[in-house]
Every structure is written in structure tokens, then in C-alpha cells.
Amino acid sequence: MAKGYLRLYFWLLTPTLSRSQIQTFVPPGQNGVTYSVNIPEATASTGTGPIFFQLKSTTQLQWFAFGQGAQMQGANLFIVYASSSGNNITVSPRLGVEHVMPLHNPKAELSVLNDSGIRNGIMTANIRCDSCITWAGGSEDLTSSSSPWVWAVKYGSPLNTNNLATAITIHDLEGIAAINLKKATGGASDNPFASSNYMTGSSSSSISTVNTGSVESRRKAHAIIMILVFVIFFPSFALMLRIVPSSKIVYFHACFQLFTLALAIAGFGIGISMARSLGFIRMYHPIIGMVTVPSLVLFQPAMGFIQHRYFQRTGGKSAFAYLHRWVGRCLIVLGIINAGLGFRLAGIGLPIAPVGAVIAYAVVAGLVGICYILTILLLSLRKRRVSESSSS
């Protein structure tokens, strides 16, 4: 009897590192959803082997997902939804791919462990992954104290399918979590979530949370404003100076262009906010926008004003007249091209842009560009003929 108590006492004093260490993340505002991670000691020490994670929800969801990566593109994802029977789960390993919803990854090595399924309305997926140290598109640093993991949830009726590659619709919420894998390391259980011999912690935090509906509204506002600015307003108000024969037209030109600049600043602000929310602030579309819009705001009004003052004094053109004209034309062209490039980002964290919208933009932008170039050429040709006839 004394030996039994001694063994129990010794077991209680055993270092906690021998037990499974589990780090759990609860998405902001989603108390019914939890994501947990465990790294076995052997995996952490050798850099190879399985890792374990759990996706659990007490809320009825169409699907929910957890995966490795700092953004959806290139992430190693695991999407959970109800199976065809309605009382079990399907775990679909997928890869985040640009411009399309995540695609099924047949090369993923995973096992769905015991105690997984749907019971009393609770959906649980206990997963062992043997291909989560490296995958097509990334790798995991098992020593990281802030490893980025993406998550997403979609509300709605159960999918009820065993198809690992079934089509899914865009999430309602998504975000990025920072998981402390050092504190998630410990134990050697074949199923750490099925045992009571583990220690849980919450050494994780939310990096960002995105409401897809909110971002979608900002995307539409940004797209409409910037297309109007670069495809319609800037070219039209630039041609106004050359088409309308009035000495006062320069004032209308200035007022309309300042109004367009204000719209550009508003659309630029919305775009930057959206890019920060979705995590692609360093991609080509926002970078080109951060070059184009500030250049328009800082240089174009100043050069136009200097040329106007010069014209009032001398009646001629200064170097600023040509700079104002050609810098403006180049920035308009760059803006039109960048607006088209913006459609390519629509599949990252948002629904893909409708094909009709892309075609309509291409047609309108092409027609405006052709009309703009033809007008400039015809006006230049007419000016040259008038100059030649007057000189002769």
C-alpha cells in the first residue's frame, strides 16, 4: 500500500515535459471554435516526424479550417466539414493557391484520430500530420515562439460529403494566429487529445481577423472609385484643356482634377486598409498604387500651378508644362494598368472577380485609351497644319 502511494507521489512530481503540451487558440469573437497544436518531443528534437492538432467547434458550421502559413496563399490547410452520414467529419487537406479556392492536396500525409466526429452537436477533428514540417509552398519552424497559422470559418448548412475535393464557398471570417510552438512541445502520445495526461495553455494570440463581408464592401468601393479616377475622370479632364476653346478652361481643368485627386486619395486609403487586412500590402498592386497616387498628389498640382503662373507672366510654356503633361499621362497609364492588375488579387481572401466585370473593364479601358491617343494625335496634327499654314 505504501509503495502504491509512493508511486503516485513520484508520478505527480514527474516533470511536466513528459506530458503532452498543447497550445490552444480561440479566434476573437468565436468562443465556440478552438484550434489546438501539439509537437511531440521526438519531432522537436529531430526536426522530423508527426505533429498533432485539433479543430473543434460547438457551433454549427458549414466548414472550418486551420493551417500553417502567414496568409492563405501557400498555406498548408486542413478543412473540416460534416461527412455524408452527418455524424462524422471529413478532413480535407488543401493548399492555398492564388486566385482560386484552396485545392485538395493528395500528397498530404494525415490521419484522423480517435475521438473525432460529431457528437451532441460538437464537431471535433483530432489530426496527426506527417507532412507538416515541409510542404509545397512552405515549411514549419518548430522552435518558433510565434508561428503563424491561418484559420477560417464558414456558417451555413452542413456539406455532408466524404469528397475531399468538394467545392466550398468563400469563408465568412478568417484570420491569422501566432502559436508559441515552444510551449506546444512535449509528450510522446499517439493521440494527445484523447488522453487526460496533457497540459493546455493559451500562449497564442490573434495577429489579424478579417470579416469577409466588410472587406468585400471595401473592395467594391475601392474598385469603383479607382476605375472612375484613372479610366474616366483623369483622361477626360486632361483632354478638356485641348478640346474646349476658352481662356477660362484652365480653371475648370484645375477644379475638376483636384476633385479627382480627392477621389483618388479616398480610394487609395480604402485600398491600403484592405491590403493590410488581407496581408498583401507588399504585393505588386498596392506597391504600384503607393507609387502612383502619392506622385499625382504631390507633383501634378504643384507643376500645374507653377506652369500657370509662368504662363500668366510670359504667355509661354516652361519645362514644368511638359513635365506636368507627360508625368500625368504616364501616371494615368500606370493607374489603368494597375487597376487591371487589381482584378488578379481578387482570389486572395475574397471571391474571384466576375469574368464579366473583367471583360467590361478591359473593353472600357481599351476604348478610352484608344480615344485618348487618337484625340491627342489629331489635335497635334491639326496644330501642326495650322502652324505650317500660318508660316507660309
ROLUMLUM-755202 format. One line per 2 residues: their letters; for each residue x, y, z of C-alpha. Coordinates in nm, 3 decimals, decimal comma. Layout:
N
a> X:Y:Z | ...
This chain:
392
ma> 0,000:0,000:0,000 | 0,281:0,237:0,093
kg> 0,458:0,156:-0,231 | 0,142:0,244:-0,425
yl> 0,122:0,586:-0,261 | 0,493:0,631:-0,326
rl> 0,448:0,562:-0,698 | 0,155:0,805:-0,715
yf> 0,357:1,073:-0,537 | 0,651:1,016:-0,771
wl> 0,420:1,039:-1,074 | 0,282:1,372:-0,956
lt> 0,634:1,505:-0,925 | 0,735:1,390:-1,272
pt> 0,841:1,691:-1,485 | 0,559:1,819:-1,698
ls> 0,774:1,793:-2,010 | 0,692:1,421:-2,017
rs> 0,329:1,510:-2,072 | 0,178:1,641:-2,391
qi> 0,194:2,020:-2,410 | -0,097:2,168:-2,601
qt> -0,143:2,527:-2,709 | -0,500:2,632:-2,782
fv> -0,619:2,931:-2,983 | -0,970:3,075:-2,972
pp> -1,048:3,315:-3,262 | -1,173:3,657:-3,147
gq> -1,550:3,654:-3,109 | -1,567:3,279:-3,184
ng> -1,590:3,119:-2,840 | -1,742:2,805:-2,988
vt> -1,434:2,737:-3,202 | -1,093:2,624:-3,077
ys> -0,772:2,525:-3,254 | -0,501:2,331:-3,067
vn> -0,145:2,221:-3,152 | 0,098:1,969:-3,004
ip> 0,458:1,899:-3,110 | 0,595:1,567:-2,974
ea> 0,935:1,582:-2,806 | 1,087:1,349:-3,066
ta> 0,965:1,565:-3,354 | 1,102:1,881:-3,196
st> 1,444:1,727:-3,124 | 1,494:1,561:-3,464
gt> 1,311:1,811:-3,688 | 1,116:1,527:-3,849
gp> 0,807:1,334:-3,755 | 0,441:1,399:-3,685
if> 0,269:1,696:-3,531 | -0,081:1,694:-3,390
fq> -0,359:1,948:-3,398 | -0,725:1,964:-3,318
lk> -1,012:2,160:-3,473 | -1,319:2,178:-3,254
st> -1,646:2,366:-3,277 | -1,961:2,378:-3,069
tq> -2,126:2,594:-3,333 | -2,293:2,457:-3,643
lq> -2,063:2,544:-3,930 | -2,062:2,456:-4,297
wf> -1,686:2,417:-4,267 | -1,393:2,547:-4,066
af> -1,022:2,539:-4,134 | -0,681:2,566:-3,972
gq> -0,344:2,567:-4,140 | 0,019:2,666:-4,145
ga> 0,121:2,992:-4,307 | 0,112:3,369:-4,274
qm> -0,156:3,403:-4,544 | -0,400:3,183:-4,731
qg> -0,183:3,176:-5,043 | 0,075:2,900:-4,998
an> -0,075:2,780:-4,669 | -0,093:2,414:-4,570
lf> -0,465:2,393:-4,487 | -0,694:2,140:-4,325
iv> -1,065:2,195:-4,381 | -1,322:2,012:-4,170
ya> -1,687:1,957:-4,263 | -1,963:1,706:-4,194
ss> -1,940:1,370:-4,370 | -2,217:1,211:-4,571
sg> -2,355:1,031:-4,265 | -2,399:1,358:-4,079
nn> -2,246:1,224:-3,756 | -1,884:1,207:-3,863
it> -1,634:1,451:-4,012 | -1,431:1,480:-4,331
vs> -1,084:1,631:-4,308 | -0,972:1,772:-4,641
pr> -0,601:1,867:-4,674 | -0,564:2,157:-4,914
lg> -0,309:2,406:-5,043 | -0,380:2,776:-5,070
ve> -0,339:2,872:-5,435 | -0,352:3,220:-5,588
hv> -0,683:3,329:-5,747 | -0,880:3,012:-5,666
mp> -1,028:2,848:-5,358 | -0,784:2,609:-5,181
lh> -0,721:2,292:-5,381 | -0,715:1,937:-5,245
np> -0,362:1,823:-5,165 | -0,339:1,446:-5,235
ka> 0,025:1,440:-5,117 | -0,066:1,531:-4,761
el> 0,003:1,256:-4,506 | -0,254:1,274:-4,229
sv> -0,454:1,052:-4,002 | -0,787:1,131:-3,840
ln> -0,753:1,000:-3,484 | -0,994:0,852:-3,231
ds> -1,249:1,076:-3,057 | -1,306:1,263:-3,384
gi> -1,656:1,311:-3,517 | -1,980:1,493:-3,443
rn> -2,136:1,422:-3,105 | -2,405:1,624:-2,931
gi> -2,363:1,898:-3,186 | -1,987:1,924:-3,122
mt> -1,763:1,881:-3,425 | -1,414:1,753:-3,340
an> -1,121:1,667:-3,565 | -0,810:1,520:-3,398
ir> -0,541:1,510:-3,664 | -0,196:1,360:-3,693
cd> 0,005:1,515:-3,976 | 0,325:1,353:-4,104
sc> 0,382:1,608:-4,383 | 0,358:1,933:-4,189
it> 0,728:2,006:-4,139 | 0,764:2,096:-4,506
wa> 0,502:2,122:-4,779 | 0,468:2,265:-5,128
gg> 0,485:2,635:-5,056 | 0,643:2,648:-4,711
se> 0,794:2,490:-4,401 | 0,744:2,499:-4,026
dl> 0,992:2,630:-3,769 | 0,929:2,403:-3,471
ts> 1,126:2,636:-3,242 | 0,918:2,944:-3,321
ss> 0,753:3,129:-3,034 | 0,513:3,300:-3,275
sp> 0,445:3,056:-3,558 | 0,179:3,197:-3,798
wv> -0,130:2,982:-3,854 | -0,431:3,079:-4,062
wa> -0,790:2,999:-3,971 | -1,131:3,045:-4,131
vk> -1,496:2,964:-4,063 | -1,800:2,941:-4,287
yg> -2,152:2,942:-4,145 | -2,436:2,755:-4,311
sp> -2,588:2,414:-4,368 | -2,358:2,109:-4,336
ln> -2,189:1,992:-4,655 | -2,249:1,624:-4,568
tn> -1,994:1,479:-4,806 | -1,694:1,245:-4,795
nl> -1,543:1,410:-5,102 | -1,202:1,550:-5,008
at> -1,206:1,783:-5,309 | -1,563:1,909:-5,277
ai> -1,621:2,270:-5,381 | -1,651:2,519:-5,095
ti> -1,764:2,879:-5,091 | -1,578:3,178:-4,951
hd> -1,539:3,198:-4,572 | -1,733:3,440:-4,353
le> -1,440:3,509:-4,122 | -1,069:3,447:-4,146
gi> -0,759:3,544:-3,957 | -0,401:3,471:-3,859
aa> -0,293:3,337:-3,520 | 0,053:3,333:-3,362
in> 0,117:3,000:-3,187 | 0,406:2,950:-2,944
lk> 0,538:2,614:-3,063 | 0,800:2,604:-2,786
ka> 0,520:2,583:-2,533 | 0,332:2,338:-2,756
tg> 0,626:2,092:-2,740 | 0,608:1,793:-2,510
ga> 0,493:1,436:-2,472 | 0,500:1,129:-2,690
sd> 0,135:1,032:-2,715 | -0,007:0,880:-3,032
np> -0,319:1,088:-2,973 | -0,254:1,370:-2,725
fa> -0,613:1,495:-2,747 | -0,760:1,164:-2,636
ss> -0,560:1,149:-2,314 | -0,617:1,333:-1,987
ny> -0,241:1,334:-1,932 | -0,168:1,665:-2,101
mt> -0,127:2,027:-2,013 | -0,302:2,301:-2,206
gs> -0,210:2,663:-2,243 | -0,309:2,970:-2,437
ss> 0,029:3,109:-2,536 | -0,115:3,223:-2,865
ss> -0,264:3,543:-2,995 | -0,458:3,684:-3,286
is> -0,249:3,868:-3,544 | -0,544:3,972:-3,758
tv> -0,911:3,894:-3,804 | -1,098:3,971:-4,124
nt> -1,473:3,988:-4,178 | -1,508:3,890:-4,542
gs> -1,828:4,092:-4,585 | -1,659:4,410:-4,465
ve> -1,357:4,357:-4,690 | -1,580:4,277:-4,987
sr> -1,760:4,612:-4,942 | -1,427:4,793:-4,931
rk> -1,307:4,606:-5,239 | -1,610:4,719:-5,441
ah> -1,576:5,080:-5,325 | -1,203:5,081:-5,399
ai> -1,251:4,929:-5,745 | -1,532:5,166:-5,847
im> -1,352:5,479:-5,725 | -1,015:5,399:-5,878
il> -1,162:5,292:-6,214 | -1,358:5,617:-6,234
vf> -1,048:5,814:-6,138 | -0,800:5,663:-6,383
vi> -1,017:5,543:-6,669 | -1,278:5,820:-6,688
ff> -1,203:6,138:-6,492 | -0,827:6,195:-6,529
ps> -0,818:6,136:-6,908 | -1,138:6,336:-6,971
fa> -1,036:6,636:-6,762 | -0,685:6,628:-6,913
lm> -0,827:6,649:-7,266 | -1,054:6,933:-7,156
lr> -0,762:7,177:-7,187 | -0,702:7,085:-7,551
iv> -1,061:7,045:-7,670 | -1,253:7,337:-7,515
ps> -1,152:7,669:-7,676 | -1,178:7,904:-7,377
sk> -0,928:8,107:-7,180 | -1,110:8,011:-6,859
iv> -1,093:7,638:-6,921 | -0,771:7,610:-6,719
yf> -0,965:7,694:-6,402 | -1,228:7,428:-6,473
ha> -0,948:7,183:-6,551 | -0,779:7,257:-6,218
cf> -1,101:7,228:-6,016 | -1,208:6,901:-6,178
ql> -0,863:6,748:-6,144 | -0,841:6,847:-5,776
ft> -1,179:6,682:-5,724 | -1,045:6,369:-5,895
la> -0,734:6,379:-5,678 | -0,956:6,385:-5,369
la> -1,137:6,077:-5,501 | -0,803:5,910:-5,570
ia> -0,690:5,973:-5,212 | -1,015:5,824:-5,078
gf> -0,985:5,515:-5,300 | -0,617:5,484:-5,210
gi> -0,697:5,489:-4,838 | -0,963:5,220:-4,879
gi> -0,722:5,007:-5,082 | -0,441:5,034:-4,826
sm> -0,682:4,943:-4,545 | -0,799:4,638:-4,738
ar> -0,445:4,530:-4,829 | -0,340:4,549:-4,464
sl> -0,643:4,344:-4,358 | -0,572:4,071:-4,613
gf> -0,196:4,073:-4,565 | -0,086:4,158:-4,920
ir> 0,037:4,512:-4,859 | 0,374:4,416:-5,013
my> 0,234:4,272:-5,334 | 0,263:4,438:-5,674
hp> -0,083:4,600:-5,690 | -0,063:4,804:-5,365
ii> 0,303:4,887:-5,428 | 0,223:5,036:-5,770
gm> -0,068:5,223:-5,610 | 0,163:5,362:-5,343
vt> 0,385:5,499:-5,619 | 0,110:5,631:-5,847
vp> -0,131:5,811:-5,614 | 0,125:5,997:-5,396
sl> 0,306:6,106:-5,713 | -0,018:6,251:-5,851
vl> -0,098:6,425:-5,524 | 0,248:6,567:-5,460
fq> 0,376:6,663:-5,805 | 0,095:6,717:-6,053
pa> -0,085:7,008:-5,879 | 0,246:7,177:-5,799
mg> 0,378:7,154:-6,157 | 0,045:7,269:-6,299
fi> 0,035:7,570:-6,067 | 0,396:7,670:-6,150
qh> 0,327:7,649:-6,523 | 0,009:7,855:-6,486
ry> 0,197:8,132:-6,303 | 0,470:8,121:-6,568
fq> 0,211:8,150:-6,845 | 0,050:8,450:-6,675
rt> 0,386:8,627:-6,671 | 0,525:8,530:-7,010
gg> 0,242:8,378:-7,215 | 0,462:8,078:-7,291
ks> 0,542:7,729:-7,168 | 0,806:7,633:-6,917
af> 0,967:7,294:-6,859 | 0,701:7,234:-6,596
ay> 0,432:7,238:-6,865 | 0,588:6,938:-7,038
lh> 0,664:6,763:-6,709 | 0,305:6,818:-6,595
rw> 0,171:6,679:-6,921 | 0,393:6,372:-6,960
vg> 0,416:6,274:-6,596 | 0,037:6,295:-6,583
rc> -0,001:6,077:-6,893 | 0,243:5,817:-6,762
li> 0,069:5,803:-6,424 | -0,272:5,767:-6,591
vl> -0,144:5,475:-6,799 | 0,014:5,320:-6,490
gi> -0,312:5,362:-6,299 | -0,514:5,197:-6,576
in> -0,272:4,903:-6,590 | -0,269:4,870:-6,210
ag> -0,649:4,869:-6,196 | -0,639:4,569:-6,428
lg> -0,378:4,403:-6,209 | -0,610:4,455:-5,912
fr> -0,850:4,200:-6,059 | -0,575:3,939:-6,028
la> -0,571:3,980:-5,649 | -0,944:3,919:-5,614
gi> -0,898:3,549:-5,539 | -0,676:3,611:-5,236
gl> -0,900:3,622:-4,932 | -1,200:3,733:-5,142
pi> -1,429:3,593:-5,410 | -1,282:3,586:-5,759
ap> -1,388:3,885:-5,968 | -1,669:3,803:-6,214
vg> -1,543:3,736:-6,565 | -1,799:3,986:-6,698
av> -1,654:4,261:-6,482 | -1,302:4,190:-6,606
ia> -1,414:4,190:-6,970 | -1,616:4,510:-6,922
ya> -1,318:4,684:-6,765 | -1,084:4,572:-7,042
vv> -1,325:4,694:-7,312 | -1,391:5,033:-7,150
ag> -1,026:5,094:-7,063 | -0,921:4,995:-7,414
lv> -1,177:5,224:-7,580 | -1,086:5,515:-7,353
gi> -0,718:5,460:-7,423 | -0,772:5,448:-7,800
cy> -0,991:5,759:-7,795 | -0,739:5,944:-7,580
il> -0,446:5,860:-7,807 | -0,640:5,939:-8,127
ti> -0,756:6,272:-7,985 | -0,400:6,370:-7,890
ll> -0,268:6,271:-8,232 | -0,544:6,451:-8,423
ls> -0,509:6,767:-8,216 | -0,131:6,764:-8,260
lr> -0,170:6,711:-8,636 | -0,422:6,996:-8,663
kr> -0,195:7,224:-8,461 | 0,099:7,142:-8,691
rv> -0,106:7,215:-9,005 | -0,225:7,547:-8,863
se> 0,134:7,636:-8,776 | 0,259:7,543:-9,123
ss> -0,018:7,736:-9,300 | 0,042:8,048:-9,091
ss> 0,416:8,036:-9,152 | 0,368:8,001:-9,526
